[in-house]
Amino acid sequence: MAERFRRRAADPLHWGSNPYPSFMVILMALAQEVDEVINQMIKIDQQLRATSPLHRMSEEQKRMVLDAISKSEESLKEMREEACRA
């Protein structure tokens, strides 16, 4: 078995190969979900900055903020489910 690893280490075709491809898929999925949550939080921050200092929002702005919050919650829920499966 050690000989097989030595041969693999010496083979340039295997340099940089990932022995755990399924783990990388999970990490990529989590990274996409984290990116989605960050984007939604940025949208909320933009609305809060647009309405500062009193933060009086129109109905459309309130709907946009609530929509961003619900999308963030969905992404976080997916991340929790993916972490439980892993």
N, CA and C of each residue as an Amber inpcrd file, in Angstrom:
protein
   258
   0.8170000  -1.1840000   0.0000000   0.0000000   0.0000000   0.0000000
   0.8670000   1.2560000   0.0000000   1.9210000   1.2690000   0.7840000
   2.8100000   2.4260000   0.8160000   3.4440000   2.6460000  -0.5540000
   3.7660000   1.5450000  -1.2410000   4.3480000   1.6600000  -2.5780000
   3.3740000   2.3430000  -3.5400000   2.1110000   2.0200000  -3.4140000
   1.0960000   2.6350000  -4.2750000   1.0380000   4.1460000  -4.0380000
   1.1210000   4.5720000  -2.7800000   1.1090000   5.9990000  -2.4810000
   2.3740000   6.6850000  -2.9930000   3.5160000   5.9860000  -2.9010000
   4.7510000   6.5570000  -3.4260000   4.6550000   6.7460000  -4.9290000
   4.1080000   5.7350000  -5.6300000   3.9540000   5.8600000  -7.0780000
   2.9940000   6.9880000  -7.4320000   1.9340000   7.0920000  -6.6730000
   0.9670000   8.1560000  -6.9430000   1.6010000   9.5260000  -6.7060000
   2.3740000   9.6470000  -5.6300000   3.0170000  10.9210000  -5.3280000
   4.0340000  11.3010000  -6.3920000   4.6550000  10.3080000  -7.0190000
   5.6560000  10.5820000  -8.0450000   5.0180000  10.8490000  -9.4070000
   3.7560000  10.5130000  -9.5840000   3.0930000  10.6680000 -10.8710000
   2.5730000  12.0940000 -11.0210000   3.0610000  12.8580000 -12.0040000
   2.6180000  14.2440000 -12.1580000   1.1280000  14.3730000 -12.4810000
   0.5090000  13.3320000 -13.0100000  -0.9130000  13.4000000 -13.3160000
  -1.7640000  13.4620000 -12.0540000  -1.2160000  12.9760000 -10.9380000
  -1.9670000  12.9800000  -9.6890000  -1.6290000  14.1590000  -8.7960000
  -0.6720000  14.9560000  -9.1700000  -0.3160000  16.1010000  -8.3370000
  -1.4870000  17.0720000  -8.2840000  -1.8840000  17.4430000  -7.1080000
  -2.9800000  18.3750000  -6.9320000  -4.3470000  17.7480000  -7.0580000
  -4.4230000  16.4380000  -7.2260000  -5.7410000  15.8250000  -7.3120000
  -6.3680000  15.7670000  -5.9260000  -7.6720000  15.7600000  -5.9020000
  -8.3920000  15.7890000  -4.6410000  -8.8600000  14.3820000  -4.2870000
  -8.3700000  13.8030000  -3.1870000  -8.8190000  12.4620000  -2.8210000
 -10.2240000  12.4330000  -2.2310000 -10.7970000  13.6070000  -1.9280000
 -12.1220000  13.6790000  -1.3310000 -13.0410000  14.5740000  -2.1710000
 -13.4370000  14.1500000  -3.3660000 -14.2250000  15.0410000  -4.2230000
 -15.6010000  15.3610000  -3.6600000 -16.2050000  14.4410000  -2.9410000
 -17.5440000  14.7160000  -2.4090000 -17.4860000  15.8070000  -1.3430000
 -16.4000000  15.8640000  -0.5860000 -16.2390000  16.8960000   0.4280000
 -16.1410000  18.2710000  -0.2290000 -15.4550000  18.3370000  -1.3630000
 -15.3240000  19.6040000  -2.0770000 -16.6720000  20.0640000  -2.6240000
 -17.4920000  19.1320000  -3.0470000 -18.8260000  19.4840000  -3.5390000
 -19.6450000  20.0910000  -2.4100000 -19.5430000  19.5160000  -1.2280000
 -20.2670000  20.0380000  -0.0690000 -19.7710000  21.4460000   0.2710000
 -18.4560000  21.6400000   0.2360000 -17.9070000  22.9660000   0.5410000
 -18.3590000  23.9990000  -0.4860000 -18.4040000  23.6130000  -1.7590000
 -18.8410000  24.5440000  -2.7940000 -20.3110000  24.9120000  -2.6050000
 -21.1290000  23.9360000  -2.2370000 -22.5470000  24.2220000  -1.9950000
 -22.7070000  25.1700000  -0.8110000 -21.9370000  24.9350000   0.2340000
 -21.9950000  25.8220000   1.3980000 -21.5130000  27.2200000   1.0440000
 -20.4830000  27.3110000   0.2240000 -19.9640000  28.6180000  -0.1750000
 -21.0130000  29.3930000  -0.9650000 -21.7550000  28.7060000  -1.8140000
 -22.8110000  29.3780000  -2.5710000 -23.9220000  29.8630000  -1.6550000
 -24.2700000  29.0690000  -0.6640000 -25.3060000  29.4810000   0.2760000
 -24.8430000  30.6680000   1.1200000 -23.5880000  30.6500000   1.5570000
 -23.0430000  31.7700000   2.3340000 -23.0400000  33.0340000   1.4800000
 -22.6760000  32.9000000   0.2160000 -22.6750000  34.0360000  -0.6960000
 -24.0830000  34.6050000  -0.8540000 -25.0670000  33.7450000  -0.9510000
 -26.4530000  34.1920000  -1.0700000 -26.8830000  34.9670000   0.1740000
 -26.5370000  34.4740000   1.3530000 -26.8950000  35.1660000   2.6020000
 -26.2110000  36.5260000   2.6640000 -24.9550000  36.5860000   2.2970000
 -24.2300000  37.8630000   2.3170000 -24.8720000  38.8610000   1.3660000
 -25.2450000  38.4030000   0.1660000 -25.8880000  39.2990000  -0.7920000
 -27.2120000  39.8390000  -0.2530000 -27.9780000  38.9970000   0.4100000
 -29.2480000  39.4430000   0.9700000 -29.0270000  40.4480000   2.1080000
 -28.0040000  40.2200000   2.9160000 -27.7020000  41.1620000   4.0020000
 -27.2420000  42.5070000   3.4350000 -26.5420000  42.4870000   2.3190000
 -26.1230000  43.7350000   1.6720000 -27.3440000  44.5050000   1.1850000
 -28.3410000  43.7960000   0.6400000 -29.5660000  44.4630000   0.1970000
 -30.2770000  45.1280000   1.3700000 -30.3240000  44.4430000   2.4890000
 -30.9510000  45.0260000   3.6810000 -30.1770000  46.2530000   4.1390000
 -28.8590000  46.1570000   4.1450000 -28.0190000  47.2800000   4.5520000
 -28.2330000  48.4790000   3.6340000 -28.3710000  48.2380000   2.3350000
 -28.6020000  49.3330000   1.3950000 -29.9290000  50.0320000   1.6750000
 -30.9500000  49.2530000   2.0060000 -32.2470000  49.8610000   2.3250000
 -32.1610000  50.6760000   3.6120000 -31.4560000  50.1600000   4.5930000
 -31.3160000  50.8980000   5.8530000 -30.5250000  52.1900000   5.6510000
 -29.5030000  52.1530000   4.8230000 -28.7310000  53.3690000   4.5520000
 -29.5540000  54.3880000   3.7720000 -30.3980000  53.8790000   2.8590000
 -31.2190000  54.7890000   2.0500000 -32.2650000  55.5050000   2.8950000
 -32.6880000  54.8960000   3.9700000 -33.7500000  55.4850000   4.7970000
 -33.2340000  56.0870000   6.1090000 -31.9210000  56.1630000   6.2780000
 -31.3990000  56.7010000   7.5350000 -31.6240000  58.2080000   7.5840000
 -31.7060000  58.8380000   8.6890000 -31.4610000  58.3710000  10.0380000
 -32.7050000  57.8250000  10.7350000 -33.9030000  58.0740000  10.1840000
 -35.1120000  57.6550000  10.8910000 -35.6080000  56.2700000  10.4770000
 -35.1120000  55.7430000   9.3670000 -35.4820000  54.4190000   8.8460000
 -36.9820000  54.2880000   8.6230000 -37.5750000  55.3080000   8.0710000
 -38.9810000  55.2290000   7.6710000 -39.0170000  54.6950000   6.2510000
 -39.5950000  53.5320000   6.0900000 -39.5850000  52.8580000   4.7920000
 -40.9740000  52.8640000   4.1650000 -40.9640000  52.9100000   2.8490000
 -42.2190000  52.7590000   2.1230000 -42.6240000  51.2840000   2.1570000
 -43.8350000  51.0190000   1.7030000 -44.2990000  49.6270000   1.6900000
 -43.4320000  48.7610000   0.7830000 -42.9910000  49.3190000  -0.3200000
 -42.1370000  48.5640000  -1.2430000 -40.7860000  48.2360000  -0.6010000
 -40.2110000  49.1980000   0.1070000 -38.9400000  48.9590000   0.7840000
 -39.0960000  47.9230000   1.8950000 -40.2050000  48.0060000   2.6270000
 -40.4500000  47.0090000   3.6760000 -40.5740000  45.6180000   3.0740000
 -41.3030000  45.5370000   1.9520000 -41.4710000  44.2430000   1.2850000
 -40.1220000  43.7090000   0.8010000 -39.2690000  44.5970000   0.2890000
 -37.9560000  44.1800000  -0.1900000 -37.0920000  43.6530000   0.9620000
 -37.1340000  44.3300000   2.1080000 -36.3640000  43.8960000   3.2710000
 -36.8750000  42.5570000   3.7890000 -38.1980000  42.4140000   3.8850000
 -38.7680000  41.1480000   4.3600000 -38.4670000  40.0050000   3.3970000
 -38.4610000  40.3060000   2.1020000 -38.1160000  39.2880000   1.1090000
 -36.6520000  38.8590000   1.2640000 -35.7600000  39.8240000   1.4930000
 -34.3470000  39.5080000   1.6850000 -34.1420000  38.6700000   2.9430000
 -34.8910000  38.9820000   3.9850000 -34.7840000  38.2120000   5.2260000
 -35.2530000  36.7840000   5.0100000 -36.3690000  36.6150000   4.2920000
 -36.8790000  35.2550000   4.0630000 -35.9290000  34.4450000   3.1800000
 -35.3220000  35.0870000   2.1810000 -34.3500000  34.3740000   1.3450000
 -33.1310000  33.9630000   2.1660000 -32.7090000  34.8420000   3.0740000
 -31.5760000  34.5100000   3.9450000 -31.9110000  33.3340000   4.8520000
 -33.1160000  33.3450000   5.3860000 -33.5360000  32.2370000   6.2420000
 -33.5550000  30.9190000   5.4660000 -34.0210000  30.9540000   4.2220000
 -34.0390000  29.7410000   3.3980000 -32.6210000  29.2300000   3.1500000
 -31.7110000  30.1430000   2.8430000 -30.3300000  29.7390000   2.5980000
 -29.6910000  29.1610000   3.8550000 -29.9500000  29.7810000   4.9860000
 -29.4070000  29.2660000   6.2500000 -29.9900000  27.8960000   6.5790000
 -31.2770000  27.7160000   6.2870000 -31.9100000  26.4240000   6.5250000
 -31.2660000  25.3480000   5.6490000 -31.0020000  25.6790000   4.3730000
 -30.3360000  24.7290000   3.4830000 -28.9340000  24.3960000   3.9760000
 -28.2270000  25.4050000   4.5050000 -26.8860000  25.1530000   5.0210000
 -26.9400000  24.2250000   6.2310000 -27.9190000  24.4320000   7.1100000
 -28.0510000  23.5600000   8.2800000 -28.3500000  22.1160000   7.8530000
 -29.2490000  21.9700000   6.8800000 -29.5950000  20.6260000   6.3980000
 -28.3830000  19.9570000   5.7590000 -27.6150000  20.7130000   4.9960000
 -26.4310000  20.1460000   4.3480000 -25.3820000  19.7600000   5.3910000
 -25.2440000  20.5640000   6.4330000 -24.2720000  20.2460000   7.4810000
 -24.7020000  19.0070000   8.2540000 -25.9940000  18.8270000   8.4350000
 -26.4800000  17.6350000   9.1490000 -26.2860000  16.3660000   8.3320000
 -26.3930000  16.4990000   6.9900000 -26.1930000  15.3330000   6.1270000
 -24.7310000  14.9150000   6.0380000 -23.8290000  15.8910000   6.1920000
 -22.3950000  15.6010000   6.0130000 -21.8150000  14.8570000   7.1680000
